[in-house]
Each structure stands twice: as C-alpha cells, then as structure tokens.
C-alpha cells in the first residue's frame, strides 16, 4: 500500500544547511510599513471609486476566508488556527495599493528608481505571507493600475509599465538548476576541503571552512532587497565550482612556495608532508570519481608535495650523514654566509668537510667580484669555463664531493649557464684548494674570469 505524500513541508539538514522541501510552507502575514513621507490623504487623489471597489472586494473575500479556496482551507486544518489573527488583511490590501502608488510617484523618475519600485513591490507582496492571504486581490488591482492608471505630474511610460507587469511573472528556473543545487556545491567543496593537505595555507583553509557553506565562493551574483532584508544568489554550477577550486589550489600553492625553506625544515613537518602526499596519492588511485577537474587538483597538490619532499630530503640527507650537530650548524652558517648560492649546493656534499671549508675558507667578497665579472661574458666563454671546472673536478675525484649530482645540475637544460657557473664555483674551489693548508701568493683566490680560467688551463 502506497503512503500518500505529506501536504506539509519537511526540513532536512545537510551539513550546516537546512533544506525545506515540498508541501506547504506557511509564513504568517505581517503589517506592512509605508515609505517615509507617505500621506494617505495625498495618495490616489480622484480615485475614490477605484479604492472603494478594492475595499468592497477585500471585505467580501475575507467573509469567506479560509473557505474561499483549497489552499486556504488547508490553513484552517493547522493546529491553533485563529481567523482573528488575520483581521488586518482587508485593510492591508487597500493600504498596500496606496503604498505602491506612492512608491511609483517617489521613484519613477529617479536613477535606479525602477529597481526600488520592484523591490518595494516584492516587500508588499511578501507582507501577505505564504500561502498568499489576500495578496491575489492586491496583485490584480496593482496590475490594473499599471496598465490603465496615470501619475499626478510624472510620466509613466509604456516601457516602464511593461517592466513592472513582467515583474509579476514567475521566473523560470535555469535549465541547469540541478547543476547549481546548493547541496551539490556543498558536497563538492567539502570533498575539496577533505582532500587538501593539512599543512600551511591549506591547513588554515581546513580550519576555516570545514563544515561551512562559503557563499562568497558559491555565489556568482547577488542581489539584496533592502525592504525585505533578503538576498538572492545566482550560484556557480558544479563544473564552475570545480574550475574555481582548481584555480584556488594553484593560487595557494604559489603563495605557499615562500614557506618552503631550510628555516622551516623540521622532521615532524617533513613526516606530515609525506603522510599527506601518501593520502592524496591513495585518493587519486582509489577514488571512483570520473570528474577530470576534481582529479586535476588532486594531482596538482600531489606534484607540489613531491617537490617539497624532494627539497627537504636534500637537507635531511646532509643532516643525517653527519650523525652530529656539527654539520647542521655548518649548513646554517655556510648558507647564511653565501646567501646568493641556493640550498641545492648542499646536495653536492658527501661529508661535512665541504661545508666546513666553505664556512672557514670560502672568500665570499672575492667570489662576489668574480661572479660580477661574468655578467657580460660571451656564451662560448661561459661554456668553456663550465667545462673546464667540471673536468678539473673529475680529475681530482674528491670523495667529499658528490660528482654525480654536480654533473646532473650542469647537464640540466632547464638551468641557465650563469646559474650553473654560480653553483659550481664553490665546489670547484673546494676541489682545487681543500688539500692545501695555506695558499701561496700564486695560488690566490680568483677575482676575475681571467684568473679563474688560469686555474684549469
């Protein structure tokens, strides 16, 4: 046996959202308020017959209420229904007609006046409650006046009349209404919140928006009616929201790159990043979603985390190989001392000897002068210097230098030649001079391209 559907609305909770579905939604009528400056004596002058007919029609209808129609009969079945609570409706029908006429006179010739009139009209209609109680009489007479009436001393054009009449027509829902359903958008957004890593700026997003409805993200357009106090929103579609989240992910990653530095390295954070990457990789592998945009932002985050982990692995490797705090201190001192050289320099080290030498012997001022001498160097000379330094490092085969890593950097097509020279010079000088206790006058640190070239010619 099929159960009949309830004639009353149901409320369903979706996260923090309460969704009202189906049936009757009862909103009690309220007493409307005229615009400031309204004077009943000056409203609808010379329209006594029109106003009297409205009053008579309203009173006759109210005598039959709530047995006037099926919708209102259902109201009488609601517990504690009391007709006396609606006694003000007949007078309100007449008053709202006057209030509307005054709004026309006030705003019809003002910039943005039509929007003010329509917003106030919505307020007057809303004052009859839901289901509409007496509002049908108000609407039919307002339409009659819009079609046939005139204002005291202002023009009321045909275009303005048409615009107001069209305002009474119910807007058709968009064809992609299901795509813009707030519940669907909430599910998509919370899925993104769950997916992003619990670190840095993403962690802040998780804390701020978990379980929340970010209407500023969901909405494309909004319109607020200052008379009703309500705001109408046009929301993004599901695909538009996913595209927005993809771009937001990319923007957060661009901001977050400044947080990835040796100063922010610690083992606990390193482990969290690795765990988050594993979780996201598992989500990509096991997720049943077929949405390409959803998959894309997961892959983007996973790639970024992989780069962060690779960066921190360099630091971690150097620290672990020392088995003491000496190398950690030397790393900080060396990098601070030669702040122009990237942290990638540490990946060239097989022991702490390189960093010890850089910390105590590396003449930063001299090498600054040397590097400045390279600014206007011919490309052929740059290649010659780079190859000369590499060949000398190979010939020395110093066990403290990770020559394989040096070659990888020098052969990397994504790195400029000037940068390759910049990161190679410290390792080259260490290989050249590390075994010498003192430098003779002839074996001084080079300060120019010419002096550097003489070291491997």
C-alpha positions as CSV (number, residue, x, y, z in Angstrom):
1,X,0.0,0.0,0.0
2,X,1.5,3.3,-1.1
3,X,1.6,6.1,1.5
4,X,0.3,9.4,0.4
5,X,2.7,12.3,0.4
6,X,2.5,14.7,3.3
7,X,0.9,18.1,2.5
8,X,3.4,19.8,4.8
9,X,7.0,20.7,4.2
10,X,9.9,18.7,5.5
11,X,13.2,20.1,6.7
12,X,16.4,18.2,6.0
13,X,19.8,19.1,7.4
14,X,22.8,19.0,5.0
15,X,25.9,20.0,6.9
16,X,25.1,23.4,8.3
17,X,22.3,23.9,5.7
18,X,18.6,23.4,6.4
19,X,16.7,22.5,3.3
20,X,12.9,22.9,3.2
21,X,11.3,20.5,0.7
22,X,7.7,20.1,-0.7
23,X,4.3,20.7,0.9
24,X,3.0,23.9,2.4
25,X,5.5,26.5,3.7
26,X,3.4,28.7,6.0
27,X,4.7,32.2,6.6
28,X,2.4,34.4,8.7
29,X,1.3,37.7,7.1
30,X,2.7,40.9,8.7
31,X,1.7,44.5,8.8
32,X,3.4,46.5,6.1
33,X,5.0,49.9,6.5
34,X,4.8,52.8,4.0
35,X,7.8,54.6,2.7
36,X,8.9,57.7,4.6
37,X,6.9,60.7,3.6
38,X,3.7,58.8,2.7
39,X,0.4,60.7,3.4
40,X,-2.8,58.8,2.9
41,X,-4.7,62.0,2.0
42,X,-2.5,62.7,-1.0
43,X,-2.4,59.1,-2.3
44,X,-4.6,58.2,-5.3
45,X,-6.4,61.5,-5.5
46,X,-9.5,61.5,-7.6
47,X,-9.5,57.6,-7.4
48,X,-12.3,57.1,-4.8
49,X,-14.3,54.8,-7.0
50,X,-11.2,52.6,-7.6
51,X,-10.2,52.5,-3.9
52,X,-13.8,51.8,-2.8
53,X,-14.2,48.9,-5.2
54,X,-10.9,47.4,-3.8
55,X,-12.2,47.8,-0.2
56,X,-15.5,46.1,-1.0
57,X,-13.8,43.3,-2.8
58,X,-11.4,42.7,0.1
59,X,-14.2,42.6,2.7
60,X,-16.3,40.2,0.7
61,X,-13.4,37.8,0.2
62,X,-12.5,37.9,3.9
63,X,-16.0,36.9,4.9
64,X,-15.5,33.6,3.1
65,X,-11.8,33.1,4.2
66,X,-10.5,30.4,4.9
67,X,-13.2,28.5,2.9
68,X,-12.6,30.7,-0.1
69,X,-10.3,28.2,-1.9
70,X,-8.5,24.8,-1.4
71,X,-5.1,26.4,-0.4
72,X,-6.7,28.5,2.4
73,X,-8.9,25.6,3.6
74,X,-5.6,23.7,4.3
75,X,-4.6,26.6,6.6
76,X,-7.7,26.0,8.7
77,X,-6.5,22.5,9.4
78,X,-3.3,23.7,11.0
79,X,-3.5,23.5,14.8
80,X,-4.5,26.7,16.7
81,X,-5.7,28.4,13.5
82,X,-7.4,31.7,14.5
83,X,-9.1,33.8,11.8
84,X,-9.0,36.9,14.1
85,X,-5.2,36.9,13.7
86,X,-5.8,37.9,10.0
87,X,-8.4,40.7,10.6
88,X,-5.9,43.3,9.4
89,X,-5.7,41.8,5.9
90,X,-8.6,43.6,4.2
91,X,-7.3,47.0,5.3
92,X,-3.8,46.0,4.3
93,X,-4.9,45.2,0.8
94,X,-6.2,48.7,0.4
95,X,-3.2,50.3,2.2
96,X,-0.7,48.4,0.1
97,X,-2.3,49.7,-3.1
98,X,-1.8,53.2,-1.7
99,X,1.7,52.5,-0.6
100,X,2.6,51.2,-4.1
101,X,1.1,54.3,-5.7
102,X,3.3,56.5,-3.5
103,X,6.4,54.4,-4.4
104,X,5.7,55.0,-8.1
105,X,5.4,58.7,-7.6
106,X,8.6,58.8,-5.5
107,X,10.9,56.7,-7.6
108,X,9.6,56.6,-11.2
109,X,11.9,59.4,-12.4
110,X,14.9,58.6,-10.3
111,X,18.1,56.8,-11.4
112,X,17.7,53.2,-10.4
113,X,14.1,54.1,-9.5
114,X,12.5,51.0,-11.2
115,X,14.6,48.7,-9.1
116,X,13.5,50.5,-6.0
117,X,9.9,50.2,-7.1
118,X,10.2,46.5,-7.8
119,X,12.0,45.8,-4.5
120,X,9.3,47.6,-2.5
121,X,6.6,45.8,-4.5
122,X,8.2,42.5,-3.5
123,X,8.0,43.7,0.1
124,X,4.3,44.5,-0.2
125,X,3.6,41.1,-1.8
126,X,5.6,39.3,0.9
127,X,3.5,41.0,3.6
128,X,0.6,38.8,2.7
129,X,2.5,35.7,3.8
130,X,2.7,32.3,2.3
131,X,0.5,30.8,1.1
132,X,-0.6,34.2,-0.1
133,X,-3.6,35.5,2.0
134,X,-5.4,38.4,0.3
135,X,-2.4,39.1,-2.0
136,X,-4.3,38.0,-5.1
137,X,-6.6,41.0,-4.7
138,X,-3.7,43.3,-4.2
139,X,-1.8,41.9,-7.3
140,X,-4.8,42.1,-9.7
141,X,-5.6,45.7,-8.8
142,X,-1.9,46.8,-9.0
143,X,-1.7,45.2,-12.5
144,X,-4.9,47.1,-13.4
145,X,-3.4,50.4,-12.3
146,X,-0.1,49.7,-14.1
147,X,-2.0,49.0,-17.3
148,X,-4.5,51.9,-17.1
149,X,-3.5,54.4,-14.4
150,X,-1.6,57.6,-14.6
151,X,0.6,59.6,-12.2
152,X,-0.1,63.2,-10.9
153,X,2.7,65.1,-12.6
154,X,5.2,62.5,-13.9
155,X,5.4,60.4,-17.0
156,X,4.7,56.7,-16.7
157,X,6.0,55.2,-20.0
158,X,4.9,52.1,-21.8
159,X,8.3,50.5,-21.2
160,X,8.1,51.1,-17.5
161,X,4.6,49.6,-17.4
162,X,5.8,46.5,-19.3
163,X,8.8,46.1,-17.0
164,X,6.6,46.2,-13.9
165,X,4.0,43.8,-15.3
166,X,6.8,41.3,-16.3
167,X,8.0,41.5,-12.7
168,X,4.8,39.7,-11.6
169,X,5.7,36.7,-13.9
170,X,7.5,33.9,-12.1
171,X,11.0,33.4,-13.4
172,X,11.6,30.1,-15.0
173,X,14.2,28.1,-13.1
174,X,17.5,27.8,-15.1
175,X,17.8,24.7,-17.3
176,X,20.8,23.6,-15.3
177,X,19.2,24.0,-11.9
178,X,20.4,20.6,-10.7
179,X,24.0,21.8,-11.6
180,X,23.6,24.8,-9.3
181,X,21.9,23.0,-6.4
182,X,23.4,24.2,-3.1
183,X,23.6,20.7,-1.6
184,X,25.7,19.5,-4.6
185,X,28.0,22.5,-4.3
186,X,28.4,21.9,-0.6
187,X,29.4,18.3,-1.2
188,X,31.9,19.2,-3.9
189,X,33.5,21.9,-1.7
190,X,33.7,19.7,1.4
191,X,35.3,17.0,-0.7
192,X,38.0,19.5,-1.7
193,X,38.5,20.6,1.9
194,X,38.9,16.9,2.9
195,X,41.4,16.4,0.0
196,X,43.8,19.3,0.6
197,X,46.8,18.7,2.8
198,X,46.8,19.6,6.4
199,X,49.8,22.0,6.1
200,X,50.5,25.7,5.6
201,X,47.8,27.8,4.0
202,X,45.8,24.7,3.2
203,X,45.6,23.9,7.0
204,X,44.2,27.4,7.5
205,X,41.5,26.7,4.8
206,X,40.6,23.4,6.5
207,X,40.2,25.1,9.9
208,X,38.1,28.0,8.5
209,X,35.8,26.1,6.1
210,X,35.3,22.5,7.3
211,X,31.6,22.0,7.7
212,X,30.8,25.6,6.5
213,X,29.0,27.0,3.5
214,X,31.2,29.6,1.9
215,X,28.5,31.6,0.0
216,X,31.1,34.1,-1.2
217,X,32.7,31.1,-3.1
218,X,29.4,29.5,-4.3
219,X,27.8,32.8,-5.5
220,X,28.5,34.4,-8.8
221,X,25.9,37.2,-8.5
222,X,23.9,38.5,-5.5
223,X,21.1,41.0,-5.2
224,X,19.8,42.3,-1.8
225,X,16.4,43.8,-1.3
226,X,16.7,46.3,1.5
227,X,12.9,46.3,2.1
228,X,12.5,42.5,2.6
229,X,16.1,42.0,4.0
230,X,16.7,39.1,1.7
231,X,19.5,38.4,-0.7
232,X,19.0,36.4,-3.9
233,X,22.0,34.5,-5.2
234,X,23.0,33.0,-8.5
235,X,25.3,30.2,-7.7
236,X,28.1,28.6,-9.7
237,X,27.4,25.4,-11.5
238,X,29.2,22.2,-10.3
239,X,31.7,22.5,-13.1
240,X,32.3,26.2,-12.5
241,X,32.9,25.5,-8.8
242,X,35.4,22.7,-9.6
243,X,37.2,25.1,-12.0
244,X,37.3,27.8,-9.3
245,X,38.7,25.3,-6.8
246,X,41.4,24.2,-9.3
247,X,42.5,27.9,-9.7
248,X,42.3,28.4,-5.9
249,X,44.5,25.4,-5.4
250,X,47.1,26.8,-7.8
251,X,47.0,30.2,-6.2
252,X,47.5,28.8,-2.7
253,X,50.5,26.7,-4.0
254,X,52.0,29.9,-5.4
255,X,51.7,31.6,-2.0
256,X,52.9,28.5,-0.2
257,X,56.2,28.3,-2.1
258,X,57.6,31.1,0.1
259,X,57.1,28.8,3.2
260,X,59.3,26.1,1.8
261,X,62.8,27.0,3.1
262,X,65.5,25.5,5.1
263,X,64.5,27.7,8.1
264,X,61.1,25.9,8.2
265,X,62.5,22.4,8.0
266,X,61.9,20.0,10.8
267,X,61.4,16.3,11.0
268,X,57.9,16.4,12.3
269,X,56.7,18.7,9.5
270,X,58.6,16.5,7.0
271,X,56.7,13.4,8.2
272,X,53.3,15.2,8.0
273,X,54.0,16.3,4.4
274,X,55.0,12.7,3.5
275,X,51.8,11.3,5.1
276,X,49.7,13.9,3.3
277,X,51.2,13.0,0.0
278,X,50.6,9.3,0.6
279,X,46.9,10.1,1.5
280,X,46.4,12.1,-1.7
281,X,48.1,9.5,-3.9
282,X,45.8,6.9,-2.4
283,X,42.8,9.1,-3.1
284,X,43.9,9.5,-6.7
285,X,44.4,5.8,-7.1
286,X,41.2,4.6,-5.2
287,X,38.8,7.4,-6.0
288,X,35.8,6.4,-8.1
289,X,35.2,9.9,-9.4
290,X,35.3,10.5,-13.1
291,X,35.4,14.2,-13.0
292,X,38.6,15.4,-14.6
293,X,38.8,18.8,-12.8
294,X,38.4,17.0,-9.4
295,X,41.2,14.7,-10.4
296,X,43.4,17.6,-11.6
297,X,43.5,19.5,-8.4
298,X,44.5,16.3,-6.5
299,X,47.3,15.6,-9.0
300,X,48.5,19.2,-8.7
301,X,48.7,19.1,-4.9
302,X,50.5,15.7,-5.1
303,X,53.1,17.0,-7.5
304,X,53.7,20.0,-5.3
305,X,54.1,17.9,-2.2
306,X,56.5,15.7,-4.1
307,X,58.7,18.7,-4.9
308,X,58.6,19.9,-1.3
309,X,59.6,16.4,-0.1
310,X,62.5,16.3,-2.6
311,X,63.7,19.7,-1.3
312,X,63.6,18.6,2.3
313,X,65.2,15.3,1.5
314,X,68.3,17.2,0.4
315,X,68.5,18.9,3.8
316,X,67.6,15.8,5.7
317,X,70.3,13.7,3.8
318,X,73.0,16.2,4.7
319,X,71.9,16.3,8.3
320,X,71.7,12.5,8.7
321,X,75.1,11.7,7.1
322,X,76.9,13.8,9.8
323,X,75.3,12.0,12.8
324,X,76.2,15.1,14.8
325,X,75.0,18.6,15.2
326,X,78.2,20.0,13.7
327,X,77.0,19.6,10.1
328,X,73.7,21.2,11.0
329,X,75.4,24.3,12.3
330,X,77.8,24.4,9.4
331,X,74.9,24.2,6.9
332,X,73.2,27.1,8.5
333,X,76.5,29.1,8.7
334,X,77.6,28.3,5.2
335,X,74.2,29.1,3.6
336,X,73.9,32.3,5.5
337,X,77.5,33.3,4.6
338,X,77.0,32.6,0.9
339,X,73.3,33.6,0.7
340,X,73.5,34.1,-3.1
341,X,74.0,30.3,-3.6
342,X,70.9,28.1,-3.4
343,X,70.4,25.4,-0.9
344,X,71.0,22.9,-3.8
345,X,74.7,23.4,-3.0
346,X,74.3,21.1,0.0
347,X,73.3,18.3,-2.4
348,X,76.8,18.2,-3.7
349,X,78.3,17.2,-0.3
350,X,79.2,13.7,0.6
351,X,80.5,14.8,4.0
352,X,80.7,17.8,6.3
353,X,84.2,18.7,5.0
354,X,82.8,20.7,2.1
355,X,80.7,22.8,4.4
356,X,83.4,23.2,6.9
357,X,85.7,24.5,4.2
358,X,83.1,26.9,2.9
359,X,82.5,28.2,6.4
360,X,86.1,28.9,7.2
361,X,88.0,29.4,3.9
362,X,85.4,30.5,1.3
363,X,86.2,34.2,0.4
364,X,82.7,35.5,-0.3
365,X,83.8,39.0,-1.2
366,X,86.4,37.8,-3.7
367,X,83.9,35.4,-5.3
368,X,81.2,38.1,-5.5
369,X,83.7,40.2,-7.6
370,X,84.4,37.1,-9.7
371,X,80.7,36.4,-10.3
372,X,80.0,40.0,-11.3
373,X,82.8,39.7,-13.9
374,X,80.7,37.0,-15.6
375,X,77.7,39.3,-16.3
376,X,78.9,40.4,-19.8
377,X,80.8,37.2,-20.7
378,X,80.5,35.7,-24.1
379,X,78.3,32.5,-24.2
380,X,81.2,30.5,-25.6
381,X,83.5,31.6,-22.8
382,X,80.8,30.6,-20.3
383,X,80.6,27.1,-21.7
384,X,84.4,26.9,-21.7
385,X,84.6,27.9,-18.0
386,X,81.9,25.5,-17.0
387,X,83.5,22.5,-18.9
388,X,86.9,23.5,-17.5
389,X,85.7,23.4,-13.9
390,X,83.9,20.1,-14.4
391,X,86.9,18.4,-16.0
392,X,89.2,19.5,-13.1
393,X,86.6,18.3,-10.5
394,X,86.5,14.9,-12.3
395,X,90.3,14.6,-12.4
396,X,90.5,15.3,-8.6
397,X,87.8,12.7,-7.7
398,X,87.4,14.2,-4.2
399,X,85.4,11.8,-2.0
400,X,83.8,14.7,-0.2
401,X,82.1,15.9,-3.4
402,X,79.1,14.1,-4.9
403,X,80.3,14.5,-8.5
404,X,77.3,12.7,-9.9
405,X,75.0,15.4,-8.5
406,X,77.3,18.1,-9.8
407,X,77.1,16.7,-13.3
408,X,73.3,16.3,-13.2
409,X,73.0,20.0,-12.4
410,X,75.5,21.1,-15.1
411,X,73.7,18.9,-17.7
412,X,70.2,20.1,-16.7
413,X,68.8,22.0,-19.7
414,X,66.3,23.9,-17.5
415,X,69.1,25.7,-15.6
416,X,70.8,28.7,-17.1
417,X,74.5,28.6,-17.8
418,X,75.2,31.6,-15.4
419,X,73.4,29.8,-12.6
420,X,75.3,26.6,-13.3
421,X,78.6,28.5,-13.0
422,X,77.4,30.2,-9.9
423,X,76.7,26.9,-8.0
424,X,79.8,25.2,-9.5
425,X,82.4,27.8,-8.4
426,X,82.3,26.9,-4.6
427,X,82.7,23.2,-5.3
428,X,85.4,23.8,-7.9
429,X,87.4,26.0,-5.5
430,X,87.0,23.4,-2.7
431,X,88.3,20.7,-5.0
432,X,91.2,22.8,-6.1
433,X,92.3,24.1,-2.7
434,X,90.9,22.0,0.0
435,X,94.1,19.8,0.5
436,X,96.3,22.9,0.7
437,X,96.9,24.2,4.2
438,X,97.9,27.6,3.0
439,X,97.6,29.4,-0.3
440,X,100.7,30.8,-1.8
441,X,100.8,34.1,-3.4
442,X,100.4,32.5,-6.8
443,X,97.5,30.3,-5.7
444,X,95.3,33.1,-4.7
445,X,91.5,33.1,-5.0
446,X,90.4,34.3,-8.4
447,X,88.6,37.6,-8.6
448,X,88.0,37.7,-12.4
449,X,87.2,35.5,-15.3
450,X,90.8,35.6,-16.5
451,X,92.2,34.5,-13.1
452,X,89.6,31.7,-12.8
453,X,90.4,30.4,-16.3
454,X,94.1,30.2,-15.4
455,X,93.3,27.6,-12.7
456,X,92.3,24.9,-15.2
457,X,94.2,25.9,-18.4
